[in-house]
Amino acid sequence: MPRRPEIGNVQLYPNRPLKKSDRNGYVLKFYCPIRKKRIRRNCGTRDRREARRILRECRERLLNGQYVESGGAITATHAVQSSTLIMGLPNDGDRPSTTWQDAFDRYRKHKSTRVRSKSLTDAVSRLNIAERIFEGYRDDHGLSEGLQVTDVMTLDMLEYLQDRLLAGDECRYDVRSPNTVNSMMAAVMAFVRFCHRHGWIDKIPPVEKLDTDDVMKGRPITGEEFERLLDATPEVVGELSAPSWQFALRVLWESGFRVGDLMDFSWDDDRHIHPVWPSRKWLHPTIVIPSTQKNGRHQEIPMLPGLRELLETVPKCDRKEWVVDPLPIEYEIKSDTDWFRPTNDDLKGLTARYSNRSIAAACGVSDTAVRKWLSECRIRRNVEFQSNTGTITSSEIRSIRRRATKHHSHGARRTLRRLTKERVGRITAIIGKEAGIIVQQPDHRTYQKVKYASAHDLRRGCAQRLINVGVSAETLKVIMRHRDFATTERYYGAMRSAQSAAAEVAAQMSAQTSPNSFVGGLLGGHETSDKLSPEELSKLKALLNSL
């Protein structure tokens, strides 16, 4: 049951001194009794003390009713400068009947039968972000509630949206990259074109895209970095779950799969990605990809030799259901107490050398607790120490405490039937961060953030190895399953061209020419002498002998 709104509960954001990146200044968030929902209002100041004064005045106006009487003014001196706004408030007679919410509902219903659920989810999420930014603009400038498509689908408002997206509004980071902004604006412009087709707006505003660098969001990782990923896996997922995760990483490394393909890889289900083993010796194993993959095509691609060797290590009796099924992460719940109880083996070893008093002093407990431990473990002393046996060394105490903490800390695991591809992708990125593999350095000029190795960087590493062994771009497109050859050329064409150019230069530079003789050219010339046939050699010898 939702919590009832609390009138007068006003919050100030951000509750700290402003930074240069805080372009909006201080904002109040509270429940509006006029609009019947929580809204945001800009304080119009960057002074923290003044913002707190406005907060107190706004709370008082909410409680005494002046906020409702004034139509939503947070202070007595708050004036709405509607003449300087980008979008004005139209007259009641000119107000269009189509609101943002009505158009959005029609658009979502229209797309639900024409695109995939994942594409629809992404589009809806981006449109919700745009709606919140537009509503925030109206709240900041005191405009009435309700978004009209004719008000927000103008060139000025769409450029304002573009600027706010780039500045990081409604984002967990300070800024967004131009690539991300262009992707989000593409979803908004698709909605704008839908509204134009239905006659809700007069024209489509010509919004320009931001300039971007045509580069990857990561890089191919090397074999040494892949080994570091495998070594860091137990630290993230736990010892019991580590083998299943290491197998999943190896499949990504050897196959070039996307993380969605990895979790859709089945041994024997034709509805999913599955291997096809040859019935004849001269044939090669392949992988069948159904049309549910990203490019929407039913394909059969060659199985790479490394993946074949990896799959053949699985016993035939275990080749059923999913090929890759990583176990959930283990969580170790440790106690924060100062005392600890040694393991049974350590306790047995300590009783042979130390008295109960020495063991109790090392563990931070009483002699009675030590006697209770011995009774529970059924440990009997062979020798009763009547005198002081000394103290246990600090290094030995640390070793015993470490083993005790690991033994007595109970593990917890999420009770999920199977991990989703999103969860697997996030955990793989955590493993990459634990291994310290940076695939993208931060650059404030291009709005790039530091990025650690992810599942897609393993896919890039597979493509890089294929390029290094001389695989053509056409074959690489088939294995990577790009929808268009332009995608292969865009991301891997430069690598392939560089390798071909390097091979050609190396071949030309390493070519050795023998010194020229009278045969085939002048002495010191650049022409090389041709080899003589056996008949010509015999005639030459006879001629020389006659001379």
C-alpha positions in Angstrom: 0.0 0.0 0.0 1.6 3.4 -1.0 2.5 5.8 1.7 0.2 8.7 2.2 1.7 12.1 1.1 2.9 14.3 3.9 2.1 18.0 3.4 5.1 20.2 4.4 7.8 17.6 3.9 10.1 19.7 1.8 13.6 18.5 0.8 16.5 20.5 -0.5 18.7 19.1 -3.3 21.6 18.9 -3.3 22.1 19.0 0.5 25.6 20.2 0.1 27.6 23.2 -1.3 27.2 23.5 -5.0 29.8 22.3 -7.5 30.5 23.8 -11.0 28.6 20.8 -12.5 25.4 21.7 -10.6 24.1 24.0 -13.2 20.5 24.1 -11.9 21.3 25.4 -8.5 19.3 24.4 -5.5 16.0 22.6 -6.0 13.1 21.9 -3.6 11.2 18.6 -3.8 7.9 18.3 -2.1 4.3 17.0 -2.4 2.2 19.5 -4.3 -1.5 19.6 -3.1 -2.5 21.2 -6.4 -1.0 18.6 -8.8 -1.4 15.7 -6.3 2.2 14.4 -6.8 5.7 15.2 -5.8 7.3 18.0 -7.8 10.5 20.0 -8.1 10.8 23.8 -7.9 14.0 25.7 -8.5 15.0 28.1 -5.7 16.6 30.5 -8.2 19.7 30.9 -6.1 23.1 29.3 -5.6 23.5 30.5 -2.1 22.9 27.7 0.3 21.7 29.9 3.2 19.2 31.6 0.9 18.0 28.2 -0.4 17.4 27.1 3.2 15.4 30.2 3.9 13.2 29.5 0.8 12.7 26.0 2.1 11.4 27.2 5.4 9.1 29.7 3.7 7.8 27.1 1.3 7.1 24.7 4.2 5.2 27.4 6.0 3.1 28.3 2.9 2.2 24.7 2.4 1.0 24.3 6.0 -1.0 27.5 6.2 -2.6 27.2 2.8 -1.0 30.2 1.1 0.7 27.9 -1.4 -2.7 26.7 -2.8 -4.2 30.2 -2.7 -1.3 31.6 -4.7 -1.6 28.9 -7.3 1.7 27.2 -6.4 4.1 30.0 -5.4 6.9 28.7 -3.1 7.6 32.2 -1.7 5.7 35.5 -1.5 8.1 37.2 -3.8 8.3 34.4 -6.3 7.3 35.9 -9.7 6.9 33.9 -12.9 8.6 35.6 -15.8 6.6 34.0 -18.6 7.7 36.4 -21.2 11.3 35.1 -21.1 10.3 31.4 -21.3 11.0 29.2 -24.3 7.5 27.8 -24.3 4.6 29.9 -23.2 1.3 28.9 -21.8 -1.3 28.9 -24.6 -4.8 30.2 -24.2 -7.5 27.7 -23.3 -9.1 28.1 -26.7 -5.8 27.3 -28.5 -4.7 24.4 -26.2 -4.4 21.2 -28.3 -6.3 18.2 -27.2 -3.3 15.8 -27.5 -1.2 15.7 -24.3 2.2 14.0 -23.9 0.6 11.2 -21.9 -2.1 10.5 -24.5 0.5 10.4 -27.4 2.9 8.3 -25.3 0.2 5.7 -24.5 -0.7 5.5 -28.2 3.0 5.2 -29.2 3.7 2.4 -26.7 0.6 0.4 -27.8 1.7 0.9 -31.4 5.2 -0.2 -30.9 4.3 -3.2 -28.6 3.3 -5.2 -31.7 6.0 -4.0 -34.0 9.3 -4.2 -32.1 10.9 -6.5 -29.6 10.2 -6.2 -25.9 13.8 -5.1 -25.1 13.7 -2.4 -27.8 10.3 -1.2 -26.5 11.7 -1.1 -22.9 14.7 1.0 -23.9 12.5 3.4 -25.9 10.0 3.8 -23.0 12.8 4.4 -20.5 14.4 7.1 -22.6 11.0 8.8 -23.2 10.3 8.8 -19.5 13.7 10.6 -18.9 12.7 13.2 -21.5 9.3 13.6 -19.9 10.9 14.2 -16.5 13.2 16.8 -17.9 10.4 18.6 -19.6 8.3 18.5 -16.4 11.2 19.8 -14.5 11.5 22.7 -16.8 7.8 23.6 -16.4 8.1 23.3 -12.6 11.2 25.5 -12.5 9.4 28.2 -14.4 6.0 27.9 -12.7 4.0 26.7 -15.7 0.8 24.8 -15.2 0.8 21.0 -15.1 0.3 18.8 -18.2 2.7 18.5 -21.2 1.3 19.2 -24.6 3.2 17.7 -27.6 3.0 21.0 -29.5 4.7 22.8 -26.6 7.6 20.4 -26.1 8.2 19.2 -29.7 9.7 22.4 -30.9 13.3 23.1 -32.0 14.1 25.2 -28.9 12.7 22.6 -26.4 14.4 19.6 -28.2 17.7 21.5 -28.2 17.1 22.2 -24.5 16.5 18.5 -23.9 19.7 17.7 -25.8 21.7 20.1 -23.6 20.3 18.8 -20.4 21.0 15.2 -21.4 24.6 16.1 -22.2 24.8 17.9 -18.8 23.8 14.7 -17.0 20.3 15.4 -15.9 18.4 12.3 -14.8 21.7 10.4 -14.8 23.8 8.6 -12.2 26.9 10.2 -13.6 27.9 13.9 -13.8 27.7 14.0 -17.6 26.7 11.9 -20.5 28.8 11.1 -23.6 27.7 12.5 -26.9 27.1 9.0 -28.2 24.7 8.3 -25.4 22.9 11.6 -26.0 22.5 10.9 -29.7 21.1 7.4 -28.9 18.6 8.9 -26.5 17.6 11.7 -28.9 17.1 9.1 -31.6 14.3 7.5 -29.4 12.8 10.9 -28.8 12.8 11.8 -32.5 11.1 8.5 -33.4 8.3 9.6 -31.0 8.3 13.0 -32.6 7.9 11.5 -36.1 5.1 9.3 -34.8 3.3 12.4 -33.5 3.8 14.1 -36.9 2.4 11.2 -38.8 -0.8 11.5 -36.7 -1.1 15.2 -37.3 -0.5 16.2 -33.6 2.4 18.5 -34.6 2.8 20.6 -37.8 6.4 19.7 -38.6 9.5 17.7 -37.4 12.1 20.0 -35.9 15.5 19.6 -37.6 17.6 18.7 -34.5 21.3 18.2 -35.3 23.3 15.4 -33.8 26.3 15.9 -31.6 29.7 15.3 -33.1 31.1 12.0 -31.9 34.3 9.9 -32.2 33.7 6.7 -34.2 35.5 4.5 -31.8 34.8 1.4 -29.6 33.6 1.8 -26.0 36.4 -0.5 -25.0 39.2 -2.5 -26.6 40.2 -6.1 -27.2 41.8 -7.7 -24.1 45.0 -9.7 -24.4 45.6 -13.3 -23.3 47.5 -12.2 -20.2 44.6 -10.0 -19.2 42.2 -12.9 -19.7 44.2 -15.0 -17.3 44.0 -12.2 -14.8 40.2 -12.2 -15.2 40.1 -15.9 -14.4 42.4 -15.4 -11.3 40.1 -12.6 -10.0 36.9 -14.6 -10.4 37.0 -16.4 -7.0 37.4 -13.1 -5.2 34.1 -11.8 -6.7 31.8 -14.9 -6.9 33.3 -17.1 -4.2 35.2 -20.4 -4.3 32.2 -22.7 -4.9 30.8 -20.6 -7.8 34.2 -19.8 -9.4 34.4 -22.9 -11.7 31.1 -22.2 -13.3 32.0 -18.5 -13.9 35.5 -19.4 -15.2 33.9 -21.8 -17.7 31.5 -19.0 -18.8 34.4 -16.6 -19.3 36.2 -19.2 -21.4 33.2 -19.7 -23.6 33.0 -15.9 -24.2 36.7 -15.8 -24.9 36.6 -18.7 -27.4 33.3 -18.0 -29.1 32.9 -14.3 -29.5 29.4 -14.5 -28.1 27.5 -11.6 -26.7 26.4 -12.1 -23.1 22.8 -12.6 -24.3 24.0 -15.4 -26.6 26.0 -16.9 -23.8 22.9 -17.3 -21.6 20.9 -18.7 -24.6 23.5 -21.4 -25.4 21.9 -24.8 -25.1 23.1 -28.3 -25.7 20.0 -29.9 -27.2 17.2 -27.3 -27.5 16.6 -26.3 -31.2 14.7 -23.2 -30.0 17.9 -21.7 -28.6 21.5 -21.4 -29.8 22.9 -24.9 -30.0 25.9 -26.7 -31.5 25.6 -29.1 -34.5 28.2 -31.9 -34.4 29.1 -33.4 -37.8 28.2 -37.0 -38.7 31.1 -37.3 -41.1 34.8 -36.9 -40.5 35.5 -34.3 -43.2 32.8 -32.0 -41.9 33.2 -29.3 -39.3 31.0 -28.6 -36.3 28.8 -25.5 -36.5 26.6 -23.4 -34.3 23.0 -22.6 -35.2 21.7 -19.2 -34.2 17.9 -18.7 -34.2 16.3 -15.5 -35.4 15.8 -14.3 -31.8 19.3 -13.0 -31.8 20.2 -9.3 -32.1 20.3 -9.1 -35.9 17.0 -10.9 -36.3 18.4 -13.6 -38.7 18.5 -17.3 -38.5 22.2 -18.2 -39.1 24.6 -21.1 -39.0 28.2 -20.1 -38.2 31.4 -22.2 -37.9 32.4 -23.3 -34.5 35.8 -21.9 -33.6 38.5 -24.6 -32.8 39.0 -23.2 -29.3 35.3 -23.4 -28.5 35.2 -27.0 -29.9 38.1 -28.1 -27.6 36.4 -26.4 -24.6 33.0 -28.1 -25.2 34.6 -31.5 -25.8 36.0 -31.4 -22.2 32.4 -31.6 -20.9 31.4 -35.3 -20.4 28.7 -36.5 -22.7 26.5 -37.4 -19.8 26.5 -33.7 -18.7 25.6 -32.3 -22.2 22.0 -31.4 -21.5 20.0 -28.2 -20.9 22.2 -25.1 -20.8 25.9 -25.1 -21.8 26.6 -22.2 -19.5 24.8 -21.9 -16.2 26.9 -19.7 -13.8 26.0 -20.1 -10.1 24.8 -17.1 -8.0 27.4 -15.1 -6.1 28.3 -16.3 -2.6 28.0 -13.6 0.1 30.1 -14.1 3.2 28.4 -12.7 6.3 31.0 -12.1 8.9 30.6 -11.2 12.6 31.9 -7.9 14.0 32.7 -9.3 17.5 36.2 -8.9 19.0 36.4 -12.5 20.2 36.6 -15.6 18.0 36.4 -19.3 18.3 39.2 -21.4 16.7 38.3 -24.3 14.4 38.2 -27.8 15.9 41.6 -28.7 14.4 43.3 -25.5 15.8 41.6 -26.0 19.1 42.9 -29.5 19.4 46.4 -28.4 18.5 46.3 -25.6 21.1 45.2 -27.8 23.9 48.3 -29.9 23.4 50.6 -27.0 24.0 48.8 -24.3 26.0 46.5 -24.1 29.1 42.9 -23.0 29.0 43.9 -19.6 30.4 46.4 -19.0 27.5 43.8 -20.1 24.9 41.2 -17.9 26.5 43.5 -14.8 26.6 44.3 -15.3 22.9 40.6 -15.7 21.8 39.3 -13.0 24.0 37.0 -15.2 26.1 36.9 -16.7 29.6 38.3 -20.0 30.8 34.7 -21.3 31.1 34.1 -20.7 27.4 37.2 -22.7 26.5 36.1 -25.6 28.7 32.7 -25.5 27.0 34.4 -25.6 23.6 36.5 -28.6 24.6 33.4 -30.4 25.9 31.4 -29.7 22.7 34.3 -31.0 20.5 34.9 -33.9 22.9 38.6 -33.0 23.2 40.3 -34.5 26.2 43.6 -33.3 27.5 46.5 -35.7 27.8 48.3 -33.3 30.1 46.8 -30.9 32.6 48.8 -27.7 32.8 48.9 -26.5 36.3 51.4 -23.7 35.6 51.5 -20.8 33.2 52.3 -22.0 29.7 53.0 -18.6 28.3 51.2 -16.6 25.7 50.4 -17.5 22.1 52.4 -15.5 19.6 50.7 -12.8 17.7 51.4 -14.3 14.3 49.9 -17.6 15.3 46.8 -15.8 16.7 46.4 -14.0 13.4 46.6 -17.3 11.4 44.1 -19.0 13.8 41.7 -16.0 13.7 41.8 -15.9 9.9 40.9 -19.6 9.6 38.3 -19.2 12.3 36.7 -16.3 10.5 36.6 -18.1 7.2 35.2 -21.2 8.9 32.5 -19.7 11.0 31.3 -17.0 8.6 28.3 -18.5 7.0 27.8 -18.1 3.3 24.6 -16.8 1.7 23.5 -17.2 -1.9 20.6 -15.7 -3.8 17.8 -18.2 -4.4 17.5 -17.6 -8.1 16.7 -20.4 -10.5 19.0 -18.9 -13.2 20.8 -15.7 -13.5 19.7 -13.2 -16.2 21.9 -11.9 -18.9 21.9 -8.5 -17.3 23.1 -9.9 -14.0 25.8 -11.9 -15.7 27.0 -8.9 -17.6 27.2 -6.8 -14.4 29.1 -9.5 -12.5 31.5 -9.9 -15.4 32.2 -6.1 -15.3 32.8 -6.4 -11.5 35.3 -9.2 -12.2 37.1 -7.0 -14.7 37.3 -4.2 -12.2 38.6 -6.6 -9.5 41.3 -7.7 -12.0 42.2 -4.0 -12.7 41.9 -4.3 -16.5 41.1 -0.8 -17.8 39.9 -0.8 -21.4 39.1 2.9 -21.6 40.9 5.8 -19.9 38.9 8.8 -18.7 39.0 11.8 -21.0 37.1 15.0 -20.1 37.4 16.3 -23.7 35.2 13.4 -25.1 33.2 12.9 -21.9 34.7 9.4 -21.5 34.7 7.7 -18.1 37.0 5.0 -16.9 35.8 1.6 -18.1 36.9 -1.8 -17.0 36.9 -5.0 -18.9 33.4 -6.4 -19.6 31.9 -9.3 -21.4 31.9 -7.4 -24.7 35.6 -6.8 -24.4 36.1 -10.6 -24.4 34.1 -10.7 -27.7 36.4 -8.0 -29.1 39.4 -10.0 -28.0 38.1 -13.0 -30.0 37.7 -10.8 -33.1 41.2 -9.4 -32.6 42.7 -13.0 -32.5 40.9 -13.9 -35.7 42.3 -10.8 -37.4 45.8 -11.6 -36.2 45.7 -15.0 -37.9 44.6 -13.5 -41.2 40.8 -14.1 -41.2 39.1 -12.0 -43.9 36.6 -9.3 -43.1 33.8 -11.2 -44.8 34.5 -14.3 -42.6 34.8 -12.1 -39.5 31.3 -10.6 -40.3 29.8 -14.1 -40.4 31.5 -15.2 -37.1 30.6 -11.9 -35.3 27.1 -12.0 -36.8 26.9 -8.3 -37.6 23.7 -7.3 -39.4 25.6 -5.1 -41.9 29.1 -5.3 -43.3 29.5 -1.6 -42.4 29.5 -2.6 -38.7 32.4 -4.9 -39.3 34.2 -2.4 -41.4 33.5 0.3 -38.8 35.0 -1.4 -35.8 37.4 -4.0 -37.2 38.2 -2.7 -40.7 41.0 -0.4 -39.4 42.6 -3.3 -37.5 42.4 -5.6 -40.6 43.9 -2.9 -42.8 46.7 -2.2 -40.4 47.6 -5.9 -40.2 47.6 -6.2 -44.0 49.6 -3.0 -44.4 52.1 -4.2 -41.8 52.5 -7.6 -43.5 53.1 -6.0 -46.9 55.7 -3.5 -45.5 57.5 -6.3 -43.7 57.6 -8.5 -46.8 58.9 -5.6 -48.9 61.5 -4.4 -46.4 62.8 -7.9 -45.7 63.3 -8.8 -49.3 67.0 -9.4 -50.0 68.6 -8.8 -53.4 71.9 -10.4 -54.5 74.7 -8.3 -56.1 74.4 -7.9 -59.8 76.8 -9.4 -62.3 77.5 -8.9 -66.0 74.6 -11.3 -66.7 71.3 -9.6 -66.7 72.5 -6.0 -66.4 75.3 -3.7 -66.0 77.6 -3.8 -63.0 76.2 -1.9 -60.2 72.7 -1.8 -61.7 69.5 -2.6 -60.1 68.5 -5.6 -62.2 68.9 -9.1 -60.8 70.5 -11.9 -62.8 68.2 -14.7 -64.1 69.0 -18.4 -63.4 70.5 -20.4 -66.3 69.1 -23.8 -67.3 71.3 -26.9 -67.3 71.7 -26.8 -71.1 72.7 -23.2 -71.0 75.2 -23.9 -68.2 76.8 -26.8 -70.3 77.1 -24.5 -73.3 78.7 -21.8 -71.2 81.3 -24.2 -69.7 82.2 -25.4 -73.2 82.6 -21.9 -74.4 84.8 -21.0 -71.5 87.0 -24.1 -72.0 87.5 -23.3 -75.7 88.8 -19.9 -74.7 
